[in-house]
């Protein structure tokens, strides 16, 4: 049995991933944490084979969580589970010397199979997407800092840019449509634009 702990502040996402993993008899999710600090506290008292860590979390984010796991020499394999498909993000993850990188929209069987392979000692990184993608200005630090965008707002802008409707975004991020609409209103305010067309023009300009 491969024991797994998950750290992700999106409860429905982490519970969904846990459900997928536990559909396989060889995998057992023993802990779901809402932030990195909660995961570290758990690992001080418990041993797991593998941890799945999101990059954007409150209190203690993914990169800092991973560094603490490394510094404490916990024996678990470390896999980042993230929405980002960007070379800058990948480069930062390479520096962390993790065992794997998976995208949140990976299909269930790929997630299960990859975790089994990593547990056996075969590192796996789904970094190929960025190579085929055009450079994404949304991940430029200057752009983010200038407009003070939150990680959630960045997620929503990315999905809007991909042509998703409010309902599709809500379903993908496990949010209500009202919450998505509120985020979009706040994004327009921060970017100082009047509508989605002006937002997309600013981002892609």
Rosetta silent file (secondary structure, phi, psi, omega in degrees, C-alpha in Angstrom):
SEQUENCE: XXXXXXXXXXXXXXXXXXXXXXXXXXXXXXXXXXXXXXXXXXXXXXXXXXXXXXXXXXXXXXXXXXXXXXXXXXXXXXXXXXXXXXXXXXXXXXXXXXXXXXXXXXXXXXXXXXXXXXXXXXXXXXXXXXXXXXXXXXXXXXXXXXXXXXXXXXXXXXXXXXXXXXXXXXXXXXXXXXXXXXXXXXXXXXXXXXXXXXXXXXXXX
SCORE:     score description
SCORE:     0.000 S_00000001
   1 L     0.000  127.755  177.983    0.000    0.000    0.000 S_00000001
   2 E   -94.542  117.242 -179.022    1.351    3.415   -1.025 S_00000001
   3 E   -91.397  138.178 -171.862    0.431    6.029    1.587 S_00000001
   4 E  -134.536  140.106  170.632   -0.138    9.589    0.356 S_00000001
   5 E  -118.364  141.075 -178.699   -0.672   13.024    1.924 S_00000001
   6 E  -117.662  136.081  174.324   -2.117   15.927   -0.070 S_00000001
   7 E  -122.819  110.989 -178.701   -1.581   19.647    0.551 S_00000001
   8 L  -159.873  130.295 -176.826   -3.948   21.919   -1.403 S_00000001
   9 L   -78.987   -8.897  175.796   -6.076   24.821   -0.176 S_00000001
  10 L   -90.430  100.074 -171.163   -8.863   23.989   -2.651 S_00000001
  11 H   -58.835  -45.406 -178.471  -10.824   21.454   -0.600 S_00000001
  12 H   -65.414  -35.299  177.430  -12.961   20.089   -3.429 S_00000001
  13 H   -64.815  -49.529 -178.058   -9.897   19.679   -5.619 S_00000001
  14 H   -64.936  -37.981  178.648   -7.936   17.784   -2.970 S_00000001
  15 H   -69.081  -34.343  177.177  -10.918   15.610   -2.092 S_00000001
  16 H   -66.679  -42.771  177.390  -11.463   14.869   -5.772 S_00000001
  17 H   -63.684  -42.702  179.265   -7.842   13.846   -6.232 S_00000001
  18 H   -60.480  -40.882  179.192   -8.026   11.711   -3.090 S_00000001
  19 H   -63.018  -41.174  178.046  -11.122    9.966   -4.430 S_00000001
  20 H   -62.421  -47.873 -176.717   -9.358    9.209   -7.716 S_00000001
  21 H   -64.077  -40.579 -175.671   -6.288    7.820   -5.988 S_00000001
  22 L   -78.916   -2.212  172.288   -8.225    5.665   -3.557 S_00000001
  23 L   -73.204  -14.024  176.523  -10.127    4.061   -6.405 S_00000001
  24 L  -100.174  129.740 -174.683   -6.925    2.036   -6.831 S_00000001
  25 L   -64.182  -18.580 -177.673   -6.403   -0.659   -4.221 S_00000001
  26 L   -88.222   -7.845 -174.972   -2.656    0.050   -4.029 S_00000001
  27 E  -116.192  139.938  178.687   -3.067    3.703   -3.031 S_00000001
  28 E  -138.187  117.494  175.741   -4.237    5.175    0.269 S_00000001
  29 E   -86.612  112.014 -174.039   -4.652    8.914    0.997 S_00000001
  30 E   -97.913  -13.569 -178.823   -4.063    9.160    4.733 S_00000001
  31 E  -156.915  136.015  172.544   -4.122   12.946    5.121 S_00000001
  32 E  -119.361  122.454 -177.412   -5.514   16.000    3.319 S_00000001
  33 E  -114.146  147.026 -178.481   -4.028   19.339    4.374 S_00000001
  34 L   -93.106   -4.697  177.544   -5.236   22.834    3.479 S_00000001
  35 L  -161.978  170.036 -177.197   -1.771   24.426    3.596 S_00000001
  36 H   -65.651  -36.473 -179.211    1.908   23.628    3.815 S_00000001
  37 H   -62.953  -40.751  178.504    2.203   24.228    7.543 S_00000001
  38 H   -63.037  -39.019  178.234   -0.461   21.635    8.249 S_00000001
  39 H   -65.189  -45.645 -179.927    1.411   19.133    6.077 S_00000001
  40 H   -60.643  -43.814  178.585    4.742   19.781    7.817 S_00000001
  41 H   -60.088  -39.455  179.125    3.123   19.371   11.242 S_00000001
  42 H   -66.435  -42.492 -177.372    1.654   16.058   10.102 S_00000001
  43 H   -68.952  -22.597  176.240    4.967   14.791    8.717 S_00000001
  44 H   -67.631  -23.389 -175.779    6.719   15.496   12.013 S_00000001
  45 H  -114.797  -12.697 -174.925    4.492   12.863   13.632 S_00000001
  46 L  -136.909  155.300  178.752    3.648   10.544   10.761 S_00000001
  47 L  -112.998  132.888  174.349    5.390    8.810    7.865 S_00000001
  48 L  -130.613  161.160  179.943    3.984    8.647    4.328 S_00000001
  49 L   -79.731  -33.137 -172.694    5.415    7.330    1.087 S_00000001
  50 E  -152.846  144.091  174.486    4.530   10.333   -1.069 S_00000001
  51 E  -119.963  139.111  172.336    3.179   13.879   -0.780 S_00000001
  52 E  -104.786  122.112 -172.330    1.232   15.807   -3.410 S_00000001
  53 E  -123.970  128.064  172.861    1.842   19.535   -3.004 S_00000001
  54 L   -79.665  154.903 -179.450    0.098   22.486   -4.654 S_00000001
  55 L   -81.435  -40.936 -177.124    2.255   25.532   -5.422 S_00000001
  56 L  -101.718  107.995  178.331   -0.137   28.265   -4.270 S_00000001
  57 L  -142.556  152.563  176.035   -1.300   27.835   -0.676 S_00000001
  58 L   -75.788  166.968  175.847   -1.867   30.161    2.286 S_00000001
  59 L    68.208  -58.009  177.609    0.306   30.236    5.424 S_00000001
  60 L  -144.543  113.764 -174.640    3.083   28.178    3.797 S_00000001
  61 L   -78.396  176.916 -175.646    3.233   27.871    0.015 S_00000001
  62 H   -58.238  -54.562 -179.041    4.388   24.915   -2.055 S_00000001
  63 H   -57.116  -43.216  179.637    8.032   25.858   -2.636 S_00000001
  64 H   -68.348  -36.400  176.578    8.643   26.710    1.030 S_00000001
  65 H   -60.858  -45.739 -179.507    6.861   23.535    2.101 S_00000001
  66 H   -63.036  -41.386  178.971    9.089   21.465   -0.163 S_00000001
  67 H   -61.849  -40.281  179.318   12.232   23.137    1.159 S_00000001
  68 H   -67.362  -40.492  176.543   11.224   22.343    4.734 S_00000001
  69 H   -59.153  -43.274  178.991   10.505   18.723    3.809 S_00000001
  70 H   -65.040  -45.170 -177.426   13.975   18.521    2.262 S_00000001
  71 H   -64.702  -32.362  179.159   15.680   20.213    5.216 S_00000001
  72 L   -85.575   -4.901  178.466   13.998   17.849    7.665 S_00000001
  73 L    55.956   39.716  172.030   14.983   14.880    5.484 S_00000001
  74 L   -63.783  145.421 -170.860   11.508   13.372    5.561 S_00000001
  75 L   -82.720   -2.184 -174.591   11.633   10.120    3.602 S_00000001
  76 L   -74.673  150.722  169.360    8.608   10.785    1.359 S_00000001
  77 E   -73.433  149.296 -176.634    8.656   11.318   -2.387 S_00000001
  78 E  -120.189  122.753  179.155    7.575   14.841   -3.375 S_00000001
  79 E  -125.926  127.962  174.271    5.247   15.527   -6.303 S_00000001
  80 E   -85.506  132.038  174.779    3.922   18.938   -7.305 S_00000001
  81 E  -119.207  108.553 -169.268    0.314   18.909   -8.528 S_00000001
  82 E  -140.518  162.871  176.174   -0.374   22.253  -10.197 S_00000001
  83 L   -87.280  -13.520 -170.846   -2.410   24.020  -12.875 S_00000001
  84 L   -78.404  134.940  173.227    0.635   25.801  -14.320 S_00000001
  85 L  -126.281   74.329 -172.949    2.116   24.878  -17.684 S_00000001
  86 L  -143.364  135.901 -174.959    4.870   27.460  -17.875 S_00000001
  87 H   -63.503  -33.675  178.572    8.632   27.138  -18.291 S_00000001
  88 H   -63.953  -40.860  177.446    9.393   29.692  -15.563 S_00000001
  89 H   -66.580  -43.040  179.140    7.401   27.651  -13.068 S_00000001
  90 H   -59.101  -42.476 -178.908    9.049   24.448  -14.258 S_00000001
  91 H   -60.590  -41.332  178.590   12.494   25.991  -13.795 S_00000001
  92 H   -65.617  -36.876  179.106   11.695   26.879  -10.187 S_00000001
  93 H   -69.414  -35.271  177.149   10.448   23.349   -9.556 S_00000001
  94 H   -60.803  -37.683  179.727   13.627   21.854  -11.009 S_00000001
  95 H   -64.802  -24.753 -177.767   15.598   23.835   -8.447 S_00000001
  96 L   -81.469   -9.766  177.324   13.553   22.196   -5.684 S_00000001
  97 L    56.863   52.329  178.879   14.748   18.705   -6.701 S_00000001
  98 L   -86.552  175.145 -178.516   11.296   17.132   -6.522 S_00000001
  99 L   -97.552  -15.048 -179.819   10.343   13.665   -7.741 S_00000001
 100 E  -169.430  158.701  176.483    7.503   14.635  -10.045 S_00000001
 101 E  -138.752  120.710 -179.677    5.334   17.356  -11.555 S_00000001
 102 E  -125.969  148.221  177.422    1.743   16.672  -12.614 S_00000001
 103 E   -88.899  145.662 -177.576   -0.965   18.933  -13.986 S_00000001
 104 L   -65.434  -20.698  178.879   -4.290   19.196  -12.186 S_00000001
 105 L   -95.846   14.751  175.061   -6.152   18.409  -15.373 S_00000001
 106 L   -61.268  147.892  178.075   -4.285   15.119  -15.862 S_00000001
 107 L   -74.021  159.572 -171.789   -6.606   12.186  -16.473 S_00000001
 108 H   -58.058  -44.957 -176.855   -7.219    9.828  -13.571 S_00000001
 109 H   -66.787  -36.747  177.382   -5.262    6.857  -14.889 S_00000001
 110 H   -62.922  -41.977  178.778   -2.212    8.999  -15.690 S_00000001
 111 H   -61.040  -48.405 -179.098   -2.264   10.334  -12.130 S_00000001
 112 H   -63.674  -49.531 -177.553   -2.489    6.854  -10.642 S_00000001
 113 H   -62.533  -40.515 -177.913    0.120    5.289  -12.920 S_00000001
 114 H   -66.525  -42.181  178.858    2.589    8.132  -12.442 S_00000001
 115 H   -62.120  -39.035  177.215    2.379    8.023   -8.667 S_00000001
 116 H   -63.731  -41.468  179.506    3.065    4.287   -8.740 S_00000001
 117 H   -66.000  -41.718  179.004    6.101    4.811  -10.967 S_00000001
 118 H   -64.186  -39.503  177.942    7.459    7.586   -8.751 S_00000001
 119 H   -61.388  -32.461  179.148    7.027    5.380   -5.691 S_00000001
 120 L   -78.094   -8.601  177.811    9.140    2.750   -7.441 S_00000001
 121 L   110.013    6.176 -179.452   11.913    5.308   -7.942 S_00000001
 122 L  -102.418  101.574  179.502   11.207    6.583  -11.457 S_00000001
 123 L   -63.604  147.909 -177.669   10.857   10.367  -11.372 S_00000001
 124 E  -143.939  131.184 -178.056    8.310   11.837  -13.786 S_00000001
 125 E  -132.138  120.272  177.168    7.746   15.430  -14.920 S_00000001
 126 L   -87.261   67.871 -177.309    4.944   16.622  -17.208 S_00000001
 127 L   -96.316   -3.225 -169.652    6.999   19.570  -18.434 S_00000001
 128 H   -70.814  -19.974 -175.521    6.404   19.083  -22.153 S_00000001
 129 H   -61.147  -40.889 -175.757    3.385   21.391  -22.415 S_00000001
 130 H   -64.866  -31.618 -178.259    5.371   24.595  -22.141 S_00000001
 131 H   -61.826  -33.512 -178.005    7.637   23.631  -25.015 S_00000001
 132 H   -91.968  -12.901 -176.200    4.686   23.655  -27.394 S_00000001
 133 L   -90.986  153.484  175.126    2.985   26.668  -25.894 S_00000001
 134 L   -75.032  152.857  177.638    3.618   30.292  -26.720 S_00000001
 135 L   -54.408  136.686 -174.714    5.207   32.420  -23.993 S_00000001
 136 L  -108.670  113.044 -178.108    2.516   33.461  -21.538 S_00000001
 137 H   -64.670  -19.943 -178.062    2.696   37.026  -20.295 S_00000001
 138 H   -62.436  -22.391 -176.668    0.475   36.127  -17.374 S_00000001
 139 H   -97.603    5.262  178.251    3.453   34.505  -15.682 S_00000001
 140 L   -74.815  124.851 -176.098    5.744   37.475  -16.071 S_00000001
 141 H   -57.285  -39.247 -179.201    6.654   38.702  -12.584 S_00000001
 142 H   -63.454  -39.453  179.090    6.521   42.355  -13.596 S_00000001
 143 H   -63.728  -46.256 -179.277    3.008   41.906  -14.963 S_00000001
 144 H   -63.394  -46.013 -177.284    1.835   40.187  -11.791 S_00000001
 145 H   -66.428  -37.384 -178.141    3.442   42.705   -9.471 S_00000001
 146 H   -61.652  -42.122 -174.150    2.162   45.697  -11.415 S_00000001
 147 H  -102.638    1.356  175.869   -1.476   44.693  -11.137 S_00000001
 148 L    55.129   45.137 -179.530   -1.325   42.906   -7.763 S_00000001
 149 L   -79.582  140.075  175.876   -3.083   39.815   -9.095 S_00000001
 150 L   -84.846  161.763  176.935   -3.772   36.929   -6.737 S_00000001
 151 H   -55.908  -39.962  179.631   -3.067   33.299   -7.722 S_00000001
 152 H   -65.731  -41.340  178.278   -6.824   32.672   -8.010 S_00000001
 153 H   -63.575  -37.319  177.422   -7.274   35.725  -10.251 S_00000001
 154 H   -63.398  -42.199  177.364   -4.428   34.486  -12.416 S_00000001
 155 H   -57.384  -46.096 -175.905   -6.136   31.110  -12.744 S_00000001
 156 H   -68.559  -40.791  176.846   -9.358   32.763  -13.849 S_00000001
 157 H   -60.370  -42.241  179.739   -7.650   35.071  -16.357 S_00000001
 158 H   -60.336  -42.948 -178.795   -5.895   32.067  -17.846 S_00000001
 159 H   -72.051  -37.633  175.279   -9.178   30.200  -18.236 S_00000001
 160 H   -61.818  -42.402  178.748  -10.991   33.243  -19.651 S_00000001
 161 H   -61.799  -28.359  179.104   -8.171   33.604  -22.158 S_00000001
 162 L   -82.840    1.057  175.369   -8.779   29.990  -23.107 S_00000001
 163 L    90.117   10.166 -178.912  -12.379   30.797  -23.999 S_00000001
 164 L   -76.081  145.730  176.565  -14.112   29.156  -21.029 S_00000001
 165 L   -80.770  170.029  177.778  -17.478   30.464  -19.858 S_00000001
 166 H   -58.073  -42.077 -179.661  -18.215   31.450  -16.254 S_00000001
 167 H   -65.350  -41.765  179.608  -19.970   28.122  -15.703 S_00000001
 168 H   -65.282  -39.365  177.193  -17.073   26.147  -17.193 S_00000001
 169 H   -64.875  -44.067  179.108  -14.584   28.049  -15.029 S_00000001
 170 H   -59.323  -44.425 -179.710  -16.731   27.449  -11.947 S_00000001
 171 H   -65.241  -40.720 -176.858  -16.906   23.726  -12.685 S_00000001
 172 H   -68.288  -37.970 -175.775  -13.160   23.458  -13.343 S_00000001
 173 H   -99.048    3.439 -179.499  -12.144   25.322  -10.167 S_00000001
 174 L    58.778   45.702  178.408  -14.962   23.952   -7.995 S_00000001
 175 L  -119.910  167.339  172.067  -16.374   27.439   -7.382 S_00000001
 176 L   -82.152  156.484  177.634  -19.848   28.942   -7.672 S_00000001
 177 H   -60.900  -38.549  178.992  -20.665   31.009  -10.760 S_00000001
 178 H   -59.401  -42.183  179.255  -21.260   33.984   -8.463 S_00000001
 179 H   -64.323  -41.907  177.769  -17.729   33.665   -7.057 S_00000001
 180 H   -61.216  -44.108 -179.979  -16.253   33.517  -10.555 S_00000001
 181 H   -62.916  -37.992  177.829  -18.215   36.636  -11.566 S_00000001
 182 H   -65.273  -43.725  176.852  -16.980   38.453   -8.467 S_00000001
 183 H   -60.073  -43.058 -178.823  -13.382   37.526   -9.273 S_00000001
 184 H   -64.354  -37.892  176.822  -13.821   38.739  -12.856 S_00000001
 185 H   -63.422  -43.607  178.819  -15.202   42.053  -11.626 S_00000001
 186 H   -65.541  -36.551  179.012  -12.219   42.480   -9.303 S_00000001
 187 H   -63.302  -45.936  179.128   -9.813   41.571  -12.123 S_00000001
 188 H   -59.590  -39.238  179.450  -11.266   44.258  -14.412 S_00000001
 189 H   -65.238  -45.312 -179.564  -10.895   46.771  -11.589 S_00000001
 190 H   -65.195  -38.786 -178.607   -7.263   45.847  -10.932 S_00000001
 191 H   -81.392   -8.516 -179.964   -6.371   45.914  -14.626 S_00000001
 192 L    58.481   46.513  175.746   -8.279   49.191  -15.031 S_00000001
 193 L  -124.761  163.345 -173.347  -10.218   47.942  -18.048 S_00000001
 194 L   -94.541  -25.014 -175.475  -13.955   48.042  -18.778 S_00000001
 195 L  -155.181  178.074 -177.332  -14.666   44.615  -20.170 S_00000001
 196 H   -63.367  -38.461 -179.836  -13.261   41.208  -21.100 S_00000001
 197 H   -59.950  -42.568  178.464  -12.245   42.338  -24.583 S_00000001
 198 H   -68.338  -35.476  177.568  -10.061   45.112  -23.122 S_00000001
 199 H   -61.911  -47.982 -178.663   -8.630   42.651  -20.585 S_00000001
 200 H   -65.897  -35.550  177.916   -7.613   40.206  -23.290 S_00000001
 201 H   -64.614  -40.399  179.021   -6.178   43.015  -25.389 S_00000001
 202 H   -65.154  -44.373 -177.010   -4.027   44.139  -22.428 S_00000001
 203 H   -68.142  -41.644 -174.534   -2.794   40.632  -21.708 S_00000001
 204 H   -93.894   -2.492 -172.767   -2.061   39.674  -25.285 S_00000001
 205 L   -72.519    0.000    0.000   -0.947   43.077  -26.476 S_00000001
